Amino acid sequence: MRLHQKNILLPSALALAIALTLVGGAIAPSGKTSTLVPSAAAAPNPTPPSNATMKPGSYFSYPNRSSADRVAIRNRVLNTINSTWGTGDIKMTTWSFNDYGMKNALAAARDRGVKVTVIGSRSINNDGKHQAWLALKSELNQRGDTSGSSVVECGGSCRGAGGTSHSKYFLFNDVGSLHRRNVVMQTSMNLTGFGYRDQWNQATVWWSANVYNAFNQVFELARTKTRGGVRTYRTGNVYSTFWPGASRSNDVILRALNNTHCTGATAGGVNGRTRVRMINYAIYQERGTAIAKRLRQLWNGGCNVRIIYAVSSRPVLKILRSNAGRGPIPMRQSATKNRRGEIVRYNHSKWLAISGVYAGRGRGTYTVLPGSANWANLSYTSDEQIQQIFSSTWTRPYFWAFDTTWNQSTSRPPSVGRLGSGARALNSIPEQPTWGRGQYKYLTPEGG
């Protein structure tokens, strides 16, 4: 609770204040009155215009449902910006930024005294199309700004030599009427209009000093472009991992799949079989192939596996849709195409959920791994965040979101290998995604 001190005027001070008011003057150093000139540097009103702190939990956005479903993540971020007091701070990192509503809210927050820092990718945000980013950079990087606000651009990974700045998390302090601190959202959604109008995304929100401190430490390293490798922080049953610097040997998705076993599941299983559900925008290259091989092993071992994706490659689909063993793994492509066959709306979420037998944790384990990383090589060298949460409360909403997406008309069985994966069908899929060409004309390796 904050204590607000009232100013009490003694009789002599009150008389002086009345006299100054009547003559419209102020006391000069010499004791004489001088004309009162309003100062442009007067302290701004720190009171935020809203009182809507986003609450802890899991959130999912759907571009093909109601307007509220489309902005389920975006508006929570926007409302929290508008609820941050001028005595607080906002730290955000994203790959792309092109949302004027966000830009205006962040600029207004800075004007009421909030220290606003935003990190983004230099390449995508300076392509001439991301005008909101350029406007935000111009406003927050003004000379003479007393809030300490800034926009930071990274040419590749902020903490590494290659890759890109692909993390998406937002940190807030001093929010709402309770002056909430340590508010964290980590998500797959970029701060663009396209991110909520044309993409499926997920987010998790925490009110936790320990989780906040983990994200904040990495944010400060990224802001100062301090090189560093993989960092993992543990808070109870929550593991927050940050790249770059990953490889097959410390890939958290592969590690989770390697710790998964298929039979004897109790709570969370399906007829005694461990349940594995995953959604990812892009599964390709050697990393995607390694994940596909492990999924094939789990499927053949009896696990109950289902996959949703937007973009993949011929080697990955050949593994997942093979007739060998138990046959093709159930999977659906979550994307819509225009009349020319080009993908224009797609699933951009990135997560893995498991319930059942997990090494070292028993036969009724629930765990979910949400984050920003696509399942491809680029993620290893990029700024990414991935959490692993061991909790049925946090995992169950992801199973619900998976089933909701799976059953939508925009999620269809792959055009290749509906009954198998014959060579002729697979030949219609590129060896690797042809970004910017063909059906992927409007897509990039990082997502929109």
KETOR-265420 format. One record per residue (C-alpha): y, x negated, z. Coordinates in steps of 0.1 Angstrom, whole numbers. Example, Ala and Ser with C-alpha at 12.3 -4.5 7.8 and 13.67 -1.06 7.14 Angstrom:
BEGIN
<kolvo c2="-45" c1="-123" c3="78"/>
<kolvo c2="-11" c1="-137" c3="71"/>
END
This chain:
BEGIN
<kolvo c2="0" c1="0" c3="0"/>
<kolvo c2="35" c1="-12" c3="-8"/>
<kolvo c2="63" c1="-7" c3="17"/>
<kolvo c2="97" c1="3" c3="3"/>
<kolvo c2="126" c1="-8" c3="24"/>
<kolvo c2="157" c1="15" c3="25"/>
<kolvo c2="192" c1="0" c3="25"/>
<kolvo c2="212" c1="11" c3="55"/>
<kolvo c2="250" c1="6" c3="54"/>
<kolvo c2="268" c1="-1" c3="86"/>
<kolvo c2="302" c1="17" c3="91"/>
<kolvo c2="323" c1="-13" c3="79"/>
<kolvo c2="300" c1="-20" c3="50"/>
<kolvo c2="301" c1="17" c3="41"/>
<kolvo c2="339" c1="17" c3="40"/>
<kolvo c2="340" c1="-14" c3="18"/>
<kolvo c2="315" c1="2" c3="-6"/>
<kolvo c2="336" c1="34" c3="-8"/>
<kolvo c2="367" c1="13" c3="-14"/>
<kolvo c2="350" c1="-6" c3="-42"/>
<kolvo c2="338" c1="26" c3="-58"/>
<kolvo c2="373" c1="41" c3="-57"/>
<kolvo c2="390" c1="11" c3="-74"/>
<kolvo c2="361" c1="4" c3="-97"/>
<kolvo c2="360" c1="-33" c3="-86"/>
<kolvo c2="339" c1="-60" c3="-71"/>
<kolvo c2="346" c1="-87" c3="-47"/>
<kolvo c2="355" c1="-120" c3="-64"/>
<kolvo c2="348" c1="-154" c3="-48"/>
<kolvo c2="385" c1="-156" c3="-38"/>
<kolvo c2="383" c1="-123" c3="-19"/>
<kolvo c2="403" c1="-105" c3="-46"/>
<kolvo c2="389" c1="-76" c3="-67"/>
<kolvo c2="379" c1="-81" c3="-103"/>
<kolvo c2="368" c1="-56" c3="-130"/>
<kolvo c2="331" c1="-48" c3="-128"/>
<kolvo c2="314" c1="-56" c3="-160"/>
<kolvo c2="277" c1="-44" c3="-165"/>
<kolvo c2="254" c1="-73" c3="-168"/>
<kolvo c2="229" c1="-74" c3="-197"/>
<kolvo c2="206" c1="-93" c3="-174"/>
<kolvo c2="204" c1="-65" c3="-149"/>
<kolvo c2="168" c1="-61" c3="-135"/>
<kolvo c2="149" c1="-35" c3="-155"/>
<kolvo c2="133" c1="-4" c3="-139"/>
<kolvo c2="97" c1="-15" c3="-131"/>
<kolvo c2="83" c1="20" c3="-129"/>
<kolvo c2="57" c1="27" c3="-156"/>
<kolvo c2="60" c1="60" c3="-176"/>
<kolvo c2="24" c1="70" c3="-169"/>
<kolvo c2="-2" c1="71" c3="-141"/>
<kolvo c2="-35" c1="69" c3="-158"/>
<kolvo c2="-57" c1="39" c3="-149"/>
<kolvo c2="-90" c1="37" c3="-168"/>
<kolvo c2="-119" c1="42" c3="-145"/>
<kolvo c2="-150" c1="20" c3="-142"/>
<kolvo c2="-178" c1="30" c3="-165"/>
<kolvo c2="-191" c1="29" c3="-200"/>
<kolvo c2="-172" c1="44" c3="-229"/>
<kolvo c2="-181" c1="51" c3="-266"/>
<kolvo c2="-160" c1="60" c3="-295"/>
<kolvo c2="-172" c1="81" c3="-325"/>
<kolvo c2="-150" c1="83" c3="-357"/>
<kolvo c2="-170" c1="113" c3="-369"/>
<kolvo c2="-166" c1="136" c3="-339"/>
<kolvo c2="-136" c1="151" c3="-321"/>
<kolvo c2="-102" c1="135" c3="-320"/>
<kolvo c2="-109" c1="128" c3="-283"/>
<kolvo c2="-141" c1="110" c3="-292"/>
<kolvo c2="-123" c1="88" c3="-318"/>
<kolvo c2="-97" c1="75" c3="-292"/>
<kolvo c2="-120" c1="74" c3="-262"/>
<kolvo c2="-115" c1="37" c3="-259"/>
<kolvo c2="-82" c1="32" c3="-276"/>
<kolvo c2="-63" c1="58" c3="-255"/>
<kolvo c2="-77" c1="44" c3="-222"/>
<kolvo c2="-63" c1="10" c3="-231"/>
<kolvo c2="-30" c1="26" c3="-242"/>
<kolvo c2="-26" c1="47" c3="-211"/>
<kolvo c2="-34" c1="18" c3="-189"/>
<kolvo c2="-7" c1="-3" c3="-206"/>
<kolvo c2="18" c1="25" c3="-200"/>
<kolvo c2="7" c1="27" c3="-163"/>
<kolvo c2="13" c1="-10" c3="-155"/>
<kolvo c2="42" c1="-17" c3="-132"/>
<kolvo c2="69" c1="-41" c3="-141"/>
<kolvo c2="57" c1="-63" c3="-112"/>
<kolvo c2="22" c1="-67" c3="-129"/>
<kolvo c2="6" c1="-85" c3="-158"/>
<kolvo c2="-14" c1="-76" c3="-189"/>
<kolvo c2="-37" c1="-101" c3="-207"/>
<kolvo c2="-54" c1="-92" c3="-239"/>
<kolvo c2="-75" c1="-110" c3="-264"/>
<kolvo c2="-86" c1="-95" c3="-298"/>
<kolvo c2="-97" c1="-106" c3="-332"/>
<kolvo c2="-73" c1="-84" c3="-352"/>
<kolvo c2="-43" c1="-63" c3="-341"/>
<kolvo c2="-26" c1="-37" c3="-362"/>
<kolvo c2="-17" c1="-6" c3="-340"/>
<kolvo c2="19" c1="2" c3="-337"/>
<kolvo c2="13" c1="25" c3="-307"/>
<kolvo c2="-2" c1="-5" c3="-289"/>
<kolvo c2="26" c1="-27" c3="-301"/>
<kolvo c2="53" c1="-3" c3="-288"/>
<kolvo c2="36" c1="1" c3="-255"/>
<kolvo c2="32" c1="-36" c3="-249"/>
<kolvo c2="69" c1="-42" c3="-259"/>
<kolvo c2="80" c1="-15" c3="-235"/>
<kolvo c2="58" c1="-30" c3="-207"/>
<kolvo c2="75" c1="-64" c3="-213"/>
<kolvo c2="109" c1="-47" c3="-211"/>
<kolvo c2="102" c1="-33" c3="-177"/>
<kolvo c2="91" c1="-67" c3="-164"/>
<kolvo c2="54" c1="-69" c3="-171"/>
<kolvo c2="42" c1="-104" c3="-181"/>
<kolvo c2="23" c1="-96" c3="-213"/>
<kolvo c2="1" c1="-122" c3="-230"/>
<kolvo c2="-19" c1="-114" c3="-262"/>
<kolvo c2="-43" c1="-138" c3="-280"/>
<kolvo c2="-55" c1="-131" c3="-316"/>
<kolvo c2="-68" c1="-148" c3="-347"/>
<kolvo c2="-42" c1="-165" c3="-368"/>
<kolvo c2="-60" c1="-160" c3="-402"/>
<kolvo c2="-66" c1="-122" c3="-401"/>
<kolvo c2="-34" c1="-113" c3="-384"/>
<kolvo c2="-11" c1="-132" c3="-408"/>
<kolvo c2="-27" c1="-118" c3="-440"/>
<kolvo c2="4" c1="-97" c3="-448"/>
<kolvo c2="-14" c1="-64" c3="-438"/>
<kolvo c2="-12" c1="-66" c3="-400"/>
<kolvo c2="25" c1="-58" c3="-396"/>
<kolvo c2="21" c1="-46" c3="-361"/>
<kolvo c2="10" c1="-80" c3="-350"/>
<kolvo c2="39" c1="-97" c3="-367"/>
<kolvo c2="63" c1="-73" c3="-350"/>
<kolvo c2="46" c1="-79" c3="-316"/>
<kolvo c2="48" c1="-116" c3="-321"/>
<kolvo c2="85" c1="-114" c3="-329"/>
<kolvo c2="93" c1="-92" c3="-298"/>
<kolvo c2="72" c1="-111" c3="-272"/>
<kolvo c2="80" c1="-146" c3="-284"/>
<kolvo c2="118" c1="-141" c3="-281"/>
<kolvo c2="139" c1="-169" c3="-267"/>
<kolvo c2="153" c1="-162" c3="-233"/>
<kolvo c2="126" c1="-138" c3="-223"/>
<kolvo c2="123" c1="-139" c3="-186"/>
<kolvo c2="90" c1="-121" c3="-182"/>
<kolvo c2="69" c1="-150" c3="-194"/>
<kolvo c2="54" c1="-129" c3="-221"/>
<kolvo c2="39" c1="-144" c3="-253"/>
<kolvo c2="17" c1="-140" c3="-283"/>
<kolvo c2="-8" c1="-168" c3="-289"/>
<kolvo c2="-26" c1="-174" c3="-322"/>
<kolvo c2="-58" c1="-195" c3="-327"/>
<kolvo c2="-67" c1="-209" c3="-361"/>
<kolvo c2="-104" c1="-209" c3="-352"/>
<kolvo c2="-120" c1="-205" c3="-318"/>
<kolvo c2="-94" c1="-209" c3="-291"/>
<kolvo c2="-119" c1="-230" c3="-270"/>
<kolvo c2="-138" c1="-247" c3="-298"/>
<kolvo c2="-137" c1="-266" c3="-330"/>
<kolvo c2="-149" c1="-239" c3="-354"/>
<kolvo c2="-156" c1="-202" c3="-355"/>
<kolvo c2="-128" c1="-177" c3="-348"/>
<kolvo c2="-111" c1="-159" c3="-319"/>
<kolvo c2="-134" c1="-129" c3="-317"/>
<kolvo c2="-134" c1="-119" c3="-280"/>
<kolvo c2="-121" c1="-84" c3="-272"/>
<kolvo c2="-112" c1="-79" c3="-235"/>
<kolvo c2="-82" c1="-66" c3="-216"/>
<kolvo c2="-71" c1="-75" c3="-181"/>
<kolvo c2="-45" c1="-55" c3="-160"/>
<kolvo c2="-29" c1="-59" c3="-126"/>
<kolvo c2="-7" c1="-35" c3="-107"/>
<kolvo c2="-17" c1="-3" c3="-124"/>
<kolvo c2="-9" c1="33" c3="-115"/>
<kolvo c2="3" c1="49" c3="-83"/>
<kolvo c2="-22" c1="29" c3="-62"/>
<kolvo c2="-11" c1="-3" c3="-78"/>
<kolvo c2="-46" c1="-11" c3="-89"/>
<kolvo c2="-55" c1="-47" c3="-94"/>
<kolvo c2="-84" c1="-65" c3="-112"/>
<kolvo c2="-89" c1="-40" c3="-140"/>
<kolvo c2="-111" c1="-53" c3="-168"/>
<kolvo c2="-122" c1="-38" c3="-201"/>
<kolvo c2="-146" c1="-57" c3="-223"/>
<kolvo c2="-153" c1="-40" c3="-257"/>
<kolvo c2="-164" c1="-43" c3="-293"/>
<kolvo c2="-131" c1="-26" c3="-305"/>
<kolvo c2="-103" c1="-45" c3="-321"/>
<kolvo c2="-67" c1="-33" c3="-315"/>
<kolvo c2="-63" c1="-17" c3="-349"/>
<kolvo c2="-60" c1="18" c3="-362"/>
<kolvo c2="-91" c1="12" c3="-382"/>
<kolvo c2="-109" c1="3" c3="-350"/>
<kolvo c2="-108" c1="39" c3="-337"/>
<kolvo c2="-105" c1="59" c3="-370"/>
<kolvo c2="-134" c1="44" c3="-389"/>
<kolvo c2="-157" c1="26" c3="-364"/>
<kolvo c2="-182" c1="33" c3="-337"/>
<kolvo c2="-175" c1="11" c3="-307"/>
<kolvo c2="-184" c1="7" c3="-270"/>
<kolvo c2="-166" c1="-6" c3="-239"/>
<kolvo c2="-173" c1="-12" c3="-202"/>
<kolvo c2="-146" c1="-11" c3="-175"/>
<kolvo c2="-146" c1="-28" c3="-141"/>
<kolvo c2="-125" c1="-27" c3="-110"/>
<kolvo c2="-137" c1="-60" c3="-96"/>
<kolvo c2="-119" c1="-91" c3="-84"/>
<kolvo c2="-150" c1="-113" c3="-92"/>
<kolvo c2="-154" c1="-99" c3="-127"/>
<kolvo c2="-117" c1="-102" c3="-133"/>
<kolvo c2="-115" c1="-138" c3="-121"/>
<kolvo c2="-143" c1="-148" c3="-145"/>
<kolvo c2="-126" c1="-132" c3="-175"/>
<kolvo c2="-92" c1="-145" c3="-163"/>
<kolvo c2="-104" c1="-181" c3="-160"/>
<kolvo c2="-117" c1="-181" c3="-196"/>
<kolvo c2="-86" c1="-163" c3="-208"/>
<kolvo c2="-64" c1="-191" c3="-194"/>
<kolvo c2="-85" c1="-217" c3="-211"/>
<kolvo c2="-82" c1="-198" c3="-244"/>
<kolvo c2="-45" c1="-193" c3="-240"/>
<kolvo c2="-40" c1="-231" c3="-235"/>
<kolvo c2="-66" c1="-238" c3="-262"/>
<kolvo c2="-86" c1="-259" c3="-238"/>
<kolvo c2="-119" c1="-269" c3="-254"/>
<kolvo c2="-150" c1="-258" c3="-235"/>
<kolvo c2="-186" c1="-247" c3="-240"/>
<kolvo c2="-207" c1="-218" c3="-227"/>
<kolvo c2="-196" c1="-204" c3="-194"/>
<kolvo c2="-215" c1="-179" c3="-173"/>
<kolvo c2="-203" c1="-162" c3="-141"/>
<kolvo c2="-225" c1="-142" c3="-118"/>
<kolvo c2="-213" c1="-112" c3="-97"/>
<kolvo c2="-243" c1="-96" c3="-80"/>
<kolvo c2="-263" c1="-81" c3="-109"/>
<kolvo c2="-236" c1="-88" c3="-135"/>
<kolvo c2="-237" c1="-119" c3="-156"/>
<kolvo c2="-205" c1="-126" c3="-177"/>
<kolvo c2="-211" c1="-151" c3="-204"/>
<kolvo c2="-185" c1="-166" c3="-228"/>
<kolvo c2="-189" c1="-186" c3="-259"/>
<kolvo c2="-183" c1="-209" c3="-281"/>
<kolvo c2="-210" c1="-235" c3="-277"/>
<kolvo c2="-241" c1="-213" c3="-279"/>
<kolvo c2="-273" c1="-221" c3="-297"/>
<kolvo c2="-308" c1="-207" c3="-300"/>
<kolvo c2="-317" c1="-224" c3="-267"/>
<kolvo c2="-291" c1="-205" c3="-247"/>
<kolvo c2="-287" c1="-173" c3="-267"/>
<kolvo c2="-284" c1="-146" c3="-241"/>
<kolvo c2="-298" c1="-119" c3="-265"/>
<kolvo c2="-329" c1="-140" c3="-274"/>
<kolvo c2="-333" c1="-148" c3="-237"/>
<kolvo c2="-333" c1="-112" c3="-228"/>
<kolvo c2="-358" c1="-103" c3="-255"/>
<kolvo c2="-381" c1="-132" c3="-245"/>
<kolvo c2="-381" c1="-119" c3="-209"/>
<kolvo c2="-392" c1="-85" c3="-221"/>
<kolvo c2="-428" c1="-74" c3="-220"/>
<kolvo c2="-442" c1="-43" c3="-234"/>
<kolvo c2="-470" c1="-26" c3="-213"/>
<kolvo c2="-472" c1="-13" c3="-178"/>
<kolvo c2="-436" c1="0" c3="-177"/>
<kolvo c2="-428" c1="25" c3="-149"/>
<kolvo c2="-393" c1="37" c3="-145"/>
<kolvo c2="-374" c1="37" c3="-178"/>
<kolvo c2="-405" c1="33" c3="-200"/>
<kolvo c2="-418" c1="56" c3="-227"/>
<kolvo c2="-454" c1="64" c3="-220"/>
<kolvo c2="-458" c1="32" c3="-201"/>
<kolvo c2="-442" c1="11" c3="-229"/>
<kolvo c2="-409" c1="-8" c3="-224"/>
<kolvo c2="-380" c1="8" c3="-243"/>
<kolvo c2="-358" c1="-15" c3="-264"/>
<kolvo c2="-326" c1="-1" c3="-281"/>
<kolvo c2="-300" c1="-20" c3="-299"/>
<kolvo c2="-269" c1="-15" c3="-320"/>
<kolvo c2="-251" c1="-42" c3="-339"/>
<kolvo c2="-227" c1="-43" c3="-368"/>
<kolvo c2="-242" c1="-73" c3="-386"/>
<kolvo c2="-277" c1="-89" c3="-383"/>
<kolvo c2="-282" c1="-118" c3="-407"/>
<kolvo c2="-284" c1="-156" c3="-411"/>
<kolvo c2="-308" c1="-177" c3="-390"/>
<kolvo c2="-297" c1="-161" c3="-357"/>
<kolvo c2="-304" c1="-126" c3="-371"/>
<kolvo c2="-338" c1="-138" c3="-384"/>
<kolvo c2="-347" c1="-153" c3="-350"/>
<kolvo c2="-338" c1="-120" c3="-333"/>
<kolvo c2="-357" c1="-100" c3="-359"/>
<kolvo c2="-389" c1="-121" c3="-354"/>
<kolvo c2="-388" c1="-115" c3="-316"/>
<kolvo c2="-383" c1="-78" c3="-322"/>
<kolvo c2="-413" c1="-78" c3="-345"/>
<kolvo c2="-434" c1="-94" c3="-318"/>
<kolvo c2="-423" c1="-68" c3="-293"/>
<kolvo c2="-430" c1="-40" c3="-317"/>
<kolvo c2="-464" c1="-53" c3="-325"/>
<kolvo c2="-470" c1="-58" c3="-288"/>
<kolvo c2="-465" c1="-21" c3="-281"/>
<kolvo c2="-428" c1="-19" c3="-271"/>
<kolvo c2="-409" c1="12" c3="-280"/>
<kolvo c2="-383" c1="-3" c3="-303"/>
<kolvo c2="-354" c1="13" c3="-323"/>
<kolvo c2="-325" c1="-4" c3="-341"/>
<kolvo c2="-292" c1="8" c3="-355"/>
<kolvo c2="-272" c1="-15" c3="-377"/>
<kolvo c2="-245" c1="-15" c3="-403"/>
<kolvo c2="-251" c1="-47" c3="-423"/>
<kolvo c2="-281" c1="-69" c3="-426"/>
<kolvo c2="-298" c1="-94" c3="-450"/>
<kolvo c2="-330" c1="-95" c3="-471"/>
<kolvo c2="-349" c1="-119" c3="-447"/>
<kolvo c2="-340" c1="-98" c3="-416"/>
<kolvo c2="-350" c1="-65" c3="-433"/>
<kolvo c2="-382" c1="-80" c3="-447"/>
<kolvo c2="-393" c1="-88" c3="-411"/>
<kolvo c2="-382" c1="-55" c3="-396"/>
<kolvo c2="-395" c1="-33" c3="-423"/>
<kolvo c2="-428" c1="-51" c3="-430"/>
<kolvo c2="-460" c1="-31" c3="-432"/>
<kolvo c2="-478" c1="-57" c3="-411"/>
<kolvo c2="-490" c1="-50" c3="-376"/>
<kolvo c2="-477" c1="-16" c3="-365"/>
<kolvo c2="-457" c1="-12" c3="-397"/>
<kolvo c2="-420" c1="-8" c3="-401"/>
<kolvo c2="-398" c1="-8" c3="-370"/>
<kolvo c2="-379" c1="25" c3="-367"/>
<kolvo c2="-343" c1="17" c3="-377"/>
<kolvo c2="-313" c1="34" c3="-392"/>
<kolvo c2="-282" c1="22" c3="-409"/>
<kolvo c2="-250" c1="37" c3="-394"/>
<kolvo c2="-224" c1="36" c3="-421"/>
<kolvo c2="-208" c1="59" c3="-447"/>
<kolvo c2="-201" c1="49" c3="-483"/>
<kolvo c2="-176" c1="61" c3="-509"/>
<kolvo c2="-186" c1="73" c3="-544"/>
<kolvo c2="-188" c1="37" c3="-556"/>
<kolvo c2="-214" c1="28" c3="-529"/>
<kolvo c2="-190" c1="7" c3="-509"/>
<kolvo c2="-192" c1="9" c3="-471"/>
<kolvo c2="-159" c1="24" c3="-457"/>
<kolvo c2="-169" c1="35" c3="-422"/>
<kolvo c2="-195" c1="18" c3="-400"/>
<kolvo c2="-209" c1="11" c3="-366"/>
<kolvo c2="-191" c1="-18" c3="-350"/>
<kolvo c2="-208" c1="-17" c3="-316"/>
<kolvo c2="-228" c1="-47" c3="-304"/>
<kolvo c2="-253" c1="-42" c3="-276"/>
<kolvo c2="-289" c1="-43" c3="-264"/>
<kolvo c2="-305" c1="-21" c3="-238"/>
<kolvo c2="-339" c1="-25" c3="-222"/>
<kolvo c2="-358" c1="-5" c3="-196"/>
<kolvo c2="-393" c1="-13" c3="-184"/>
<kolvo c2="-411" c1="-46" c3="-178"/>
<kolvo c2="-387" c1="-76" c3="-175"/>
<kolvo c2="-399" c1="-110" c3="-163"/>
<kolvo c2="-391" c1="-117" c3="-127"/>
<kolvo c2="-375" c1="-83" c3="-121"/>
<kolvo c2="-404" c1="-58" c3="-122"/>
<kolvo c2="-418" c1="-30" c3="-142"/>
<kolvo c2="-389" c1="-6" c3="-138"/>
<kolvo c2="-360" c1="-28" c3="-148"/>
<kolvo c2="-329" c1="-15" c3="-165"/>
<kolvo c2="-306" c1="-39" c3="-182"/>
<kolvo c2="-279" c1="-37" c3="-209"/>
<kolvo c2="-260" c1="-65" c3="-227"/>
<kolvo c2="-227" c1="-53" c3="-243"/>
<kolvo c2="-202" c1="-76" c3="-259"/>
<kolvo c2="-182" c1="-87" c3="-289"/>
<kolvo c2="-207" c1="-109" c3="-308"/>
<kolvo c2="-224" c1="-100" c3="-341"/>
<kolvo c2="-260" c1="-113" c3="-344"/>
<kolvo c2="-252" c1="-141" c3="-369"/>
<kolvo c2="-245" c1="-179" c3="-368"/>
<kolvo c2="-207" c1="-175" c3="-366"/>
<kolvo c2="-209" c1="-161" c3="-331"/>
<kolvo c2="-223" c1="-193" c3="-317"/>
<kolvo c2="-190" c1="-212" c3="-325"/>
<kolvo c2="-166" c1="-184" c3="-319"/>
<kolvo c2="-148" c1="-171" c3="-288"/>
<kolvo c2="-172" c1="-142" c3="-277"/>
<kolvo c2="-180" c1="-124" c3="-245"/>
<kolvo c2="-213" c1="-109" c3="-235"/>
<kolvo c2="-223" c1="-93" c3="-202"/>
<kolvo c2="-258" c1="-87" c3="-189"/>
<kolvo c2="-258" c1="-59" c3="-163"/>
<kolvo c2="-290" c1="-51" c3="-143"/>
<kolvo c2="-284" c1="-15" c3="-133"/>
<kolvo c2="-299" c1="19" c3="-143"/>
<kolvo c2="-265" c1="35" c3="-137"/>
<kolvo c2="-249" c1="12" c3="-163"/>
<kolvo c2="-278" c1="12" c3="-187"/>
<kolvo c2="-286" c1="49" c3="-190"/>
<kolvo c2="-253" c1="58" c3="-208"/>
<kolvo c2="-262" c1="33" c3="-235"/>
<kolvo c2="-295" c1="50" c3="-241"/>
<kolvo c2="-276" c1="83" c3="-244"/>
<kolvo c2="-251" c1="68" c3="-268"/>
<kolvo c2="-279" c1="54" c3="-289"/>
<kolvo c2="-297" c1="87" c3="-292"/>
<kolvo c2="-264" c1="104" c3="-300"/>
<kolvo c2="-257" c1="80" c3="-328"/>
<kolvo c2="-293" c1="79" c3="-341"/>
<kolvo c2="-292" c1="117" c3="-346"/>
<kolvo c2="-260" c1="118" c3="-365"/>
<kolvo c2="-260" c1="125" c3="-402"/>
<kolvo c2="-242" c1="92" c3="-408"/>
<kolvo c2="-273" c1="73" c3="-395"/>
<kolvo c2="-299" c1="71" c3="-422"/>
<kolvo c2="-332" c1="52" c3="-427"/>
<kolvo c2="-326" c1="20" c3="-447"/>
<kolvo c2="-327" c1="25" c3="-484"/>
<kolvo c2="-352" c1="-3" c3="-485"/>
<kolvo c2="-386" c1="0" c3="-470"/>
<kolvo c2="-386" c1="37" c3="-460"/>
<kolvo c2="-423" c1="35" c3="-463"/>
<kolvo c2="-426" c1="-2" c3="-462"/>
<kolvo c2="-406" c1="-31" c3="-477"/>
<kolvo c2="-418" c1="-36" c3="-513"/>
<kolvo c2="-403" c1="-66" c3="-532"/>
<kolvo c2="-386" c1="-43" c3="-557"/>
<kolvo c2="-367" c1="-24" c3="-530"/>
<kolvo c2="-358" c1="-56" c3="-511"/>
<kolvo c2="-344" c1="-72" c3="-542"/>
<kolvo c2="-316" c1="-46" c3="-541"/>
<kolvo c2="-304" c1="-62" c3="-509"/>
<kolvo c2="-285" c1="-95" c3="-511"/>
<kolvo c2="-301" c1="-126" c3="-496"/>
<kolvo c2="-271" c1="-126" c3="-472"/>
<kolvo c2="-242" c1="-101" c3="-471"/>
<kolvo c2="-217" c1="-106" c3="-500"/>
<kolvo c2="-186" c1="-102" c3="-479"/>
<kolvo c2="-157" c1="-88" c3="-500"/>
<kolvo c2="-179" c1="-79" c3="-529"/>
<kolvo c2="-202" c1="-51" c3="-540"/>
<kolvo c2="-211" c1="-26" c3="-513"/>
<kolvo c2="-194" c1="-50" c3="-488"/>
<kolvo c2="-161" c1="-50" c3="-506"/>
<kolvo c2="-141" c1="-38" c3="-475"/>
<kolvo c2="-162" c1="-58" c3="-449"/>
<kolvo c2="-158" c1="-92" c3="-433"/>
<kolvo c2="-182" c1="-113" c3="-412"/>
<kolvo c2="-162" c1="-104" c3="-381"/>
<kolvo c2="-158" c1="-67" c3="-387"/>
<kolvo c2="-126" c1="-48" c3="-393"/>
END
